[in-house]
Amino acid sequence: MAVNKILGNIFKGDRVVWLVFFFLCIISAIEVFSASSALTYKGGSYFSPIIKHVGILILGIVLMLVTTNIQCRYFRILIPFLLPLSMITLIWVFFAGQSTNGAQRWISFLGIQFQPSEIGKGTMVLIVAQILSVMQTEKGADKNAFKYILIASLFIVPLIMVENLSTAMLLCIVIYLMMILGRVPARQLGKLLGVVVIGVVLMLSFVLLLGHTPQPDTSNGMLTEQVEEKKAERGTLDKIFHRADTWKSRIYKFAKHEEVPPEKFDLDKDAQVGHANIAIASSNIIGRGPGNSVERDFLSQAFSDFIYAVIIEETGVFGAVFVAMLYIILLFRAGIIANRCENNFPAFLAMGLALLLVTQALFNMCVAVGLVPVTGQPLPLISKGGTSTIINCVYVGAILSISRSAKKLQSDKEQLMVNSATA
């Protein structure tokens, strides 16, 4: 009894969410250890990558426990601090960010490297939850809520979009889904959807016009001089939209989507897609077994963007379905928690954070199996990461905090019903 009481005091909140979280952490530790062969080779240490990753997970769990013990009403107090912090760091990363794979997404402060976009996503969910909760009426959200949400989005989304288009798009999807849950007038949502469609068409046209698909030179594999000259002519415009080439290349490859015979497939040009497909095809339904992946040695981001392909290769279809179901269970559980909330703010916040995690997870899995173009989205709570892992743990902690207050409210109602029945 004493042990159960101690564990109950530590692991507060919804038990199903805790169970899902621990399963994701266990899968993360196993698969990151298996998929980090490239990092092991570069660093010369067999255990260094997994020790670092487990250390980050432990730090994330500590911060999650701290967040779980914070009462939900205090989360909204963070908005005036997080909004300017998000904007400053997002502007900072644009001018002085550290580049990886052609994208400036990281900044260092006091020796700590982090992604400002991770903070920006959580800030937007907080803001949208606050606006929707404050402006709720008996007939749904006030029509002005739509305007305020769009204004708030303009402070964060465009800054994320410059360096991380896929993250900005996923954040917009989450915001839109939150507005649906917040009963924003359907007419406004319909107009927004129309504008978004037009905007996407214009954006694609702009990317296809501005971007240049690099063509390897047959003699030395370098970019042709014509492409380099065009990039030089762009000047400042290239500084702002330097990711246009990458976006265009990914769109072109995905849209083309023609069947290529194995003997003609260029593994040098399309290494990630090719080796991900090989990993999935070689799983033979039941998988090779944990730690027995072959393609992890060839996938450049096997421990991050394409870790789901490694999971399928090692655990087969059953492992792939199990991982997907964990995220679906998390979303449904967040819905149950939100339904128990007496106030609107914690309900919208729980759903917003769950949608943030689950939409990113589903997008990552779709990339791994070739259903959407390649992006740099990690698999939440499973992929090797620093900022993303820690922030995602904090998101889960916030959901657990909300579940605590919702559970207490439900218990109070049940006790009141029992007292009324016995009176």
Secondary structure, 3 states (H helix, E strand, C coil): CHHHHHHHHHCCCCHHHHHHHHHHHHHHHHHHHHHCHHHHHHHCCCCHHHHHHHHHHHHHHHHHHHHHCCCHHHHHHHHHHHHHHHHHHHHHHHHHCEEECCEEEEEEECCEEECHHHHHHHHHHHHHHHHHHHCEECCEECHHHHHHHHHHHHHHHHHHHHHCHHHHHHHHHHHHHHHHHCCCCHHHHHHHHHHHHHHHHHHHHHHHHHCCCCCECCCCCCECHHHHHHHHHHCHHHHHCCCHHHHHHHHHHHHHCCCCCHHHCCCCCCHHHHHHHHHHHCCCCCCCCCCCCCHHHCCCCCCCCCHHHHHHHHHHHHHHHHHHHHHHHHHHHHHHHHHHCCCHHHHHHHHHHHHHHHHHHHHHHHHHCCCCCCCCCCCCCCCCCCHHHHHHHHHHHHHHHHHHHHHHHHHHHHHHHHHHHHC
